[in-house]
Amino acid sequence: MTTSNLQKLVGIKLISDMLRCDSVRQKEKGDWKVLVMDRLATRIISASCKMHDIMSEGITIVEDIMKRREPLGMLEAVYFIQPNEKSVNELINDFDKSHALIPKYKAAHVFFTEACNSELFTKLTQSKCAKYIKTLREVNIAFLPYERLAFTLDSPDTFYITYNSTPVPQRAAHLDVIAEQIATLCATLGEYPTIRYRVENEKMTEFAHAVQQKLNQYKADDATMGEGVDKAKSVLILLDRGFDAVSPLLHELTYQAMAHDLLKIENDVFEYEVQTPGADQKLSPVQKQKVLLDENDELWTELRHQHIAVVTQSITKKIKDFAVQKRVKESDRAERTTMKDLSLMIKKMPQYQKELNAYALHFNIAEQCMNAYNRDSGEKLCSVEQNLVMGVDPEGERIKDHMRNIVPLLLDTAITIEDKLRIIMLYILHKNAYCCTTPDAYGITEENLNKLLSHAFIPSEKKNIIANLQYLNLQILQDQSRGGRRKNIPQPRKERSEPTYTNSRWTPYVKDILEDIIDDKLDSRQFPSIGGQKTLPTAPIVQSSRDVGWIQSRRGATRSGPRIIVFILGGVAYNELRCAYEVTQSNLKKYEVFIGGDQILTPKQFLRNLEMKLRQEDEHFGKNRRQCDNREYIDDNEKNVLKLSGPEEVCIWCKLDRRSIHIQHTDVLVLRQYLRKDGTIIPPEISGLCPKQNEKLHSLIRQARMTGLISYPTVAVTKREPLLVDPTLRPEFERNNSYWEKYEVLQKRGHYLGQ
């Protein structure tokens, strides 16, 4: 039985339910549309679809709804947004003349990621935007398919909102949104699972019932949800981050987790330096190149869950096998592969540059991981961490005095504050038996904790990170009043006999839970269950309010066999993602495991979450709003020209030329960005073009006007455009060109009015 691919399932559903629905699909060759999205929707599309997939469905431009956009009154727009107040307001403003002189688009096809509440729905239907809406649907995809078996809700504020000690006003509403997002995941997979949750945390009981309520609503809308062979065995397990605080803190030595922990990788984008093979470093400086590490990278997918030692050997072997296969001369093969050897091989084999670049990339990543590991005392840190969480040394003997190994690391000034915090927190978890079953004592005294903080020179503002572990329902200090009793006691760990590396002996708790579910051994007292197909309510179900005025699309992905869906409230670590793949493979794919959380955690992100500070929104959302004066219209395009990274003294078109991207007079959508509403050209002081490129811009626009691709200005304001040609003299261009905007002809002196 083949394993499902969550990204492909989402991509197929988005294209079939959104871009290929009867009201949106491209009915003729020139029927182009604009795709407008918010932040989450953009990330969903990026993770599940390729650009050519979208373009082939009649999408010509992709826009950010939170940014100021150029009106395209001759095109219809497809809106894929979250049903929240900010996105809905932007949708309404696009067609409200109080915010824009003309509607942004000819019509709107609106697709919500999830169900829209009644207040926003009423606000939308009663606005001026309603008459422009041709389609209004909910797609029911409010999660981000991160990998083929992993997902995230892209909600970094959930940790603060859920676990903060002070009451947060939006907590109930936020958890309701999270429950809705989890329900959309189950609907996409076509599952109506039994819910199991961890009873140790009181919040999880309420949260589990909220998720069950959402699932019942989706089941009421689609009776086929959850039907199939052995589908009654499917389980949704809801965990809080306090069930395992060890896994997010450890230095993991598998390829993916190690790279995200030690290297600077943001949004899965890795930047590295590339030297042109055989070029002089003085004459040809090193160039920086960015690459996306995702499912499209076959080598990354193959190696990401392997130990770094295996990865290094595997890449070297693949390079040598490739050289033998392509019959490279023995004199050109090196006994020890280095980046220099790869550069020379690429130079001598330009026809295989793509394959060799892939090997060079991952060889570079693995090499940087090992350099950072050796530079930052990784060997010592990993050894002490593994001894703490396992309670024994690699030979299996119990360690009596961990302080003898910990204190030298805390005194070492070469070790970072974050790594010292991780060591202290792991020691606390060890003393409270949260990671091993044979602790020295239940808890640590406040005096000993202060000594550790003093030895490590932890700044005062960082000390609260350790104290905030208590909000995960974890005990920090010894509580004399409790008589030595502990709270949040984990289940006994499984004995594992498979061979492991010395510094990779820890197995995340989630793997034990998954194996117990498959073997039907999960403790029902620790993990009670609700819902499921065996306990469907017999009483009539109240009809969902979402049915009113909505066209439903509930078909999920069918698969003959049960699934286990794991959601961790507070984030999921990379070593826990690996467990989902391992369990799926080990049970011969009878059970398919999907795992995710509100965010994907690295150790640094986990420490940042424990600071209990609310994340700030991205700067570009809701910023730089433009105003229209009643007496004079300020054109949107004056600050909507193309942007591209590079030296500020070089204009944008020069940068494009250097990258062999040459704008033609047929690139109407680009040229229109440099035109005002009256058709006049934006001056170079605003567009930022150099004199050479500004002259080129004027030449291209003249050519586009002569061929009928761009309309002439409404008034002659410069010597460059002294003549205005009546466009009615060129009807053949209007018939055959879909880019030509419609206008009203003023029957006087050949002038015409814009919209």
Protein Blocks (a to p, Z undefined) as FASTA:
>chain_A
ZZddfklmmmmmmmmmmmmgmklmcfbfklccdddddfklmmmmmmmpcfklmmmnopab
dcdfkbccdddfkbccdddddfbfklmmmmmmmmccklpmbdfbfbdcdddfbdcdfklm
mmmmmmmklmmpmbdcdehiabdcfblmbccehiaklmmmmmpmbdcfklmmmmmmmmmm
mmmmmmmnopacdddddfkbmklmmmmmmmmmmmmmmmmmmmkgopaehklmpccddddf
klomklmmpccfbfklmmmmmmcceehiacdddddehiafklmccddddddddfklmklm
mmmmpcfklmmmmmmmmmmmmmmmnopafklpcfbdcfklmmmmmmmmmmlmmmmmmmmm
mmmmmmmmmmmmmmnommmmmmmmmmmmnopafkopacfblmlmmmmmmmpmkbcfklmm
mmmmmmmmmmnopmbcbdfbgcjdfklmmmmmmmnopafklmmmmmmmmmnopafbdcfk
nnopaehiacdddddfbdcdfklmbccfklmmmmmmmnopacfklmcceejjklgcfbdc
dddfklgopacdfbccddeddddddddehiaafklmmmmmmmmmmnoomaccddddfbdc
dfklmmmmmnopacdddfkgopaiacddfkbccdfklmmcccdeddfkbcfklmmmmnop
acdfklmmlmmmmpcfkopacdfklnopafklmmmmmmmmmmmmmnopaccdfbdfbfkl
mbccdfklmmmlmmmpmkbccdddddeehiacdZZ
